[in-house]
Amino acid sequence: MKKHIYFAFLMAYLFPTILCGQSDTVLSMQNLKNLSLEELMNIQVFSVSRSAEKLTEAASAIQVITSEDIRRSGVTTLPEALRLAQNLQVAKVNASQWAISARGFNNVLASKLLVMIDGRVVYTPLYAGVFWDIQNVLLEDVDRIEVISGPGGALWGANAVNGVINVITKSAKKTQGLFVEAGAGTQKPWFGNLRYGGKIGKNFHYRIYGTGFQEGSTRLAKSPKPDSTDAKDKWSIGQAGFRIDWQASTKDALTIQSDFYDGFPNPDGGKNSAVVAMGGNALAKWVHTFSEKSDFTVHAYYDNAWRNFRNGFTENLKTYDLDVQFRFPLGKRQEIVWGGDLRLIDHKTTSLPFFYLDPERKQLHIYSTFLQDKITLLKEKLNLTLGCKFEHNVYTGMEYAPSARIAYILPKKSNTIWGSASRAVRTPSRIDKEFHILLFANFPIIAPGSFKSETVWAYELGWRSQLADNFSFSLSTFYNVYDNLRTAEPGPPPLGYPFSIGNGVEGTTDGVELSATYQPTSWWRLKGGYTFLEKKLKIKPDSKDLNKGTVESDDPANQFLIQSTFDFPKQIESGFVLRYIDILTNRYVPSYISLDIQIGWKITKWLQLSIVGQNLLDDHHPEFIPSSPSPREIDRSFYAKLTFRL
């Protein structure tokens, strides 16, 4: 039966292509809104220098996932959307968990990637990573996702070691009217989105939204019974919120937004094992513009996240953050960006008899300042950017993250050649410093050690160009030198207990990242990329790492992606995303090729029907095997949705 469905789906996809032939004279209404290749290259990005600059001139390995990329791919969640960035390693672990990283060191507990949503850092000090199950945004309202591979510590601080992800949502002014979306399918039993945007007067815009979904169960990789493969890890989440944008004057803009969520991720699988994850946030941003080259920004947020693991262990995380930034010219050839950040993290846990953090509650005070100087040389053809961030934390005191970037810009064909050298740190998490496990009373299995910050020195070279009106590409190479990577150290003989977390691994990574966009005709566009990663880690002479330097990550050496979109007559559009992921060697996962196909039909001016198939090339495959819970495989799936815009 599945083969017949699969065949029918492919025929539905290929039939419009045959019907359309080579004609490019008829475009869908949506295609008229697409950005040209030149406009894509000139997208303004913020995350590289904390000020707006053209993508083509950014001295960094940055890729942008546009709102159109997201819409045409058929993805329904933020982690799925991140698969569209060729410079990320993204793997689905089970129904609710993901392993996401940049330039290696991928894991469910990946700790070297800084993730922000509208400038709000989504981070848990429990393990210095991200709980991806609660990072839920209404994808229709995402303006773009800026993905930097490479350190960003000079501007963004700790954890921006291997990359930065910045999810930027649209202003309320750009989301006016009614949007309703509902769908269902084999692995997505239901999902729905509702948003309404309005205005009061000319300069006050708002939107309110609600979103939710249920994710179906994955498959047990090694089932004890052939007819019992359901991992029973299906789960659901709901979220609602609002955003207000007020242009108070020609020089002052204010944004206020908030989100609230309630979810039940269930990575272990089972009737009574679902985690309870609840929380909310509130964010305010004020921008005062002095001139085109000078502005002042105040950004503040509060985030409250509560998680009950259903085994007696709970986490309550409250984050208070205040960030200020001042940008101004210094003479005719320099742009200064400087600022500071104050952050208070109130982290409270409950203890189990043999599994706990000591102390249960801790307040983490983090304060930092940064300075960046962008110097224009050689008649605006050569830019040198120097910067450094100084950040103080309660565990290791003051840390520093310097950076130097240079870009040579040739206006013809939008050529930019760039290079950089930078340092970044991953500061300790609470598990690194305060984690205990007892086998029985007063007999520790794991006890705190003397963990200190992990460090990296990174060196990069890149070339970004628009070689023709319909072809652009970006090439980045890197060489990273790591020290003090996390290890599991045995205790003194004869027992070797307790274990402790140390810094006994060092090593290097190097690689190449290539991405390109090609538009053969006005109705057909191709985007794609290839990534090569080589990692060489070794145990230091004074370390006895029980994991022999392998626990840090499991990464594919090669991966590539192709995203293609088509616009056909009769208001029909389609597209596919093809990915190849190389083998993972530590916990062996075979290589696989994944194909997703989306077909959309604009029934009326306001209503569109879409049919999406995901993982179409095999019945099921694993993508990542963690140490816990049990290994899972991801099934082929289909869903249909109706979208109403008014």
Helices and strands as residue ranges (DSSP letters): H 2-20, G 31-33, H 37-41, E 44-45, E 53-54, G 55-57, E 61-66, H 67-73, H 78-82, E 89-92, E 98-101, E 113-117, E 120-121, G 132-134, G 139-141, E 142-149, H 153-156, E 163-169, G 172-174, E 177-185, E 190-200, E 204-215, E 219-220, E 235-247, E 252-263, E 276-291, E 294-308, E 314-330, E 334-349, E 355-357, E 361-377, E 382-393, E 397-410, G 412-414, E 415-426, H 430-434, E 435-440, E 443-446, E 454-468, E 471-489, E 500-521, E 524-539, E 558-568, E 572-581, E 592-602, E 607-614, E 620-621, E 632-635, E 637-645
